[in-house]
Amino acid sequence: MTLDVPQPQIDPAHFREVLGQYPTGVVVVTANDSAGEPIGMTVGSFTAVSLNPPLVAFLPAKTSSSWRALRESGDTFCINVLAAEQEDLCRAVAMRKTDKFAGFDLRRSPAGNPVIAGAVVWIDCLTEQIHSGGDHDIVVGRVLALDHGSPDQPLLFFRGGYGSFTPLSLASGDTDLLGHLGEIDLARPHMEELANRFDTEVTAIVLVKDEMVLAASAGRTDIAVAPTRVGQRLPFMPPIGSCFAAWGDSTLRETWVGSVADVLTDEQMGVLREVPDLVRDRGYAVALGHKVGAHLELVATRINAGDPEVPTSSMKEAFFEALDGYNQLEEPDDVELRSLSAPVFDVTGQVAYMLTMWGRWERVTSDEVCVRAEALCATAAAATQAMVDG
Ligand SMILES: Cc1cc2nc3c(=O)[nH]c(=O)nc-3n(C[C@H](O)[C@H](O)[C@H](O)COP(=O)(O)O)c2cc1C
């Protein structure tokens, strides 16, 4: 028995407008024509299909002359995921009928297809199936080879316009973080005063779930690895973030220590377990050594930026290397002071955020470290008071 379902009338313009609310990346499908010249088609309807076997797909209009040319060119093609800076190439390939790549650099993929210089990713495919889907075809390709190209952000297409990806900003992302921004704002004059006094940078760091987010900064230091630290995200993992563990409850302490249990020996774990009490007794956390500290920050910055050449596993390695420089029992004289951190409390007595005062390239004596630590703790106390008053 067949059910007589009425076919709804969908207005094509409305269909386009509604579906345009779904953002896509943009790829150029390339191949060679019979004369060996590069041909291509700009496509937004690209998707991964299957991992095993490795399949991808794109959906060309049946009426498209570019698709006809690709189809007639043979049974392999290459998917080029465009970078945000390649809007001009995207438009040229979509609009030109011939010589689509004039003025753009190409090289050959292993299957001999054109790979566009500057594309984020290329994927060589063998046409596996061509299904019909209304006025479009669904072309399924078996992946023959694939790799990263340029480390740039991909081009995005949304509501008829082009753009690029921005990680959730401080303003639009975490609501937990938003609450803290107002609290930190109350401390801004104190942060600036401290930064000016020691000609360095003072930052406010918030713990949001299992990440520490650098939410605000005052001043500047010559040991920074990036133009700004604001927005930097680091996992809540030793050696950093000891202030949150020191004044946190036992669960938070256990989370902090436990996050590196798989890479430390029992002896190292024993030392680490002492750190929260040590920091709490001192009233602040201290980090020494610019080389390991800068490496740790650089790895984190590159992972945050989505650099494909830096695997996330290198974060743990960088943290591990930096472990010795943090919160030593005895501070040697004449040190490379990387940072000092102290907690700021909210009206309920919980740590609201952590203030970090950064060091500078020159070495300092342990007396100078004490002067800085005292000044930082006074600033953190003033920030706590500002919250009570505010
Ligand atoms: C961002 C973007 C995404 C596109 N995505 C598709 C698509 O998924 N499928 C398709 O058939 N055409 C798509 N097009 C249109 C084709 O690139 C091309 O403009 C069209 O096929 C022109 O017709 P021709 O192939 O006959 O020259 C897209 C165009 C742009 C600019």
The ligand as a Gaussian input file, in Angstrom:
#p B3LYP/6-31G(d) Opt

LIG

0 1
 C       30.960000      29.479000      -2.415000
 C       30.369000      28.724000      -3.590000
 C       29.897000      27.462000      -3.385000
 C       29.339000      26.733000      -4.449000
 N       28.913000      25.482000      -4.223000
 C       28.377000      24.784000      -5.239000
 C       27.937000      23.450000      -5.044000
 O       28.046000      22.896000      -3.943000
 N       27.407000      22.784000      -6.083000
 C       27.271000      23.391000      -7.317000
 O       26.755000      22.759000      -8.226000
 N       27.704000      24.642000      -7.533000
 C       28.252000      25.352000      -6.532000
 N       28.681000      26.612000      -6.768000
 C       28.542000      27.193000      -8.098000
 C       29.679000      26.746000      -9.020000
 O       30.927000      27.013000      -8.434000
 C       29.680000      27.494000     -10.335000
 O       29.555000      28.866000     -10.091000
 C       28.578000      27.066000     -11.226000
 O       28.671000      25.699000     -11.390000
 C       28.731000      27.825000     -12.551000
 O       28.206000      27.085000     -13.564000
 P       29.130000      26.316000     -14.632000
 O       29.704000      25.192000     -13.907000
 O       28.159000      25.918000     -15.680000
 O       30.168000      27.304000     -15.093000
 C       29.248000      27.329000      -5.720000
 C       29.750000      28.617000      -5.914000
 C       30.304000      29.315000      -4.870000
 C       30.831000      30.683000      -5.118000

